[in-house]
Amino acid sequence: MKYAIRLVLSLAMLWGLAAPVLAAGEEVIGAGATFPYPLYSKMFDVYSKEHGIKVNYQAIGSGGGIRQLVNKTVDFGGSDAVMTDEDTAAAGAPILHIPTCAGAVVVTYNLPGNLDIKFTPDVIADMFLGKIRRWDDPRIAHQNPGLSLSGDITVVHRSDGSGTTNIFSDYLSKVSTAWKEKVGTGTALNWPVGLGAKGNPGVAGLVTQTPGSVGYVELIYALQNKMPYGTVQNKKGKFVKPTLAATSMAANINLPQDMKVSLTDTTAAEGYPISGFTWILLYKEQKYENRSADKAKRLVELVWWMTHEGQKYAEPMQYAPLSKAAVERAERLIKSVTYAGSTVMK
């Protein structure tokens, strides 16, 4: 029997069929944001093939990822939102926010023709507040002369806890006092109007199926579904189309060491105003719930790879890779991870 097994493995290696063999427990488990899911799927597939470590990531939304991390049912969470003080208190120990890329949240719509609609901040806020109910509203027409727009507006929003919602609502709270007072910022909101759908894919699907609708999704989902999306006026008064360059420009601000930073309503002249980082969340001290030192090492090595070698996959998938300054801060955070008080990365 042993000879037969050795023979099969030898032949497989000769034929180029052998893949890294996973030992029991050589799996990293994560859950959270749908925002970076297309990129993470690519990264984790490559990492598994190159390092023999399977990464099981469930795209359940940032809120769900934070809950599962706090409950210690996953090795890491994925979030487009910084954890609240309440979540941090529930975790009972310091949580690191390690950025992996930046992305743009776009205003997408279902109207005849491939239209590029210009939106001012007040118009976006009032559409999602239900104050602007038709596409031929004078304020929309004023910024889009020559476009023949008509019909009722149907708002589509996320129904689950979502970092994409956090980025979008954070932006609206900065540009609209009415939004800030009535709705506010968060991963889950009491929406004034509209239809709810789960995940970026759900919102994209519902907008695609609903004539006259408007919604918000991460840029990659609009591109994948061939959905139009608008140009948005930024803080400097310039109408900016969401591109990788404009998303990267939004991050041209002073970055804090802990990387808990908002990029929305950026002061950068060329920056797209509805941009944000997405983070991997993990416990700074990894010795908990009977976790092994090897498991902590696998997690740290994965996150280091994502913020270094894995960055080459961001741009082809319409995500903005980390800037040099962001990578440097990510390195410091990763190097601060400990196991029983000792640094994991030597």
Buried (B, 14 or more C-beta within 10 A) or exposed (E): EEEEEEEEEEEEEEEEEEEEEEEEEBBBBBBBBBBBBBBBBBBBEBBBEEBEBBBEBBBBBBBBBBBBBBEEEBBBBBBBBBBEEEBBEBBEEEBBBBBBBBBBBBBBBBBEEEEEBBBBBBBBBBBBBEBBEEBEBEBBBEBBEEBEBEEEBBBBBBBBBBBBBBBBBBBBBBBBEBBBEEBEBBBBBEBBBBBBBBBBBBBBBBBBEBEBBBBBBBBBBBBBBEBBBBBBBBBEEBBBBBBBEBBBBBBBBEBEEEBBBBBBBBEBEBBBBBBBBBBBBBBEBBBEEEBEEEBBBBBBBBBBBBBBEBBEBBEEBBBBBBBEEBBEBBBEBBBBBBBEEEEBBE
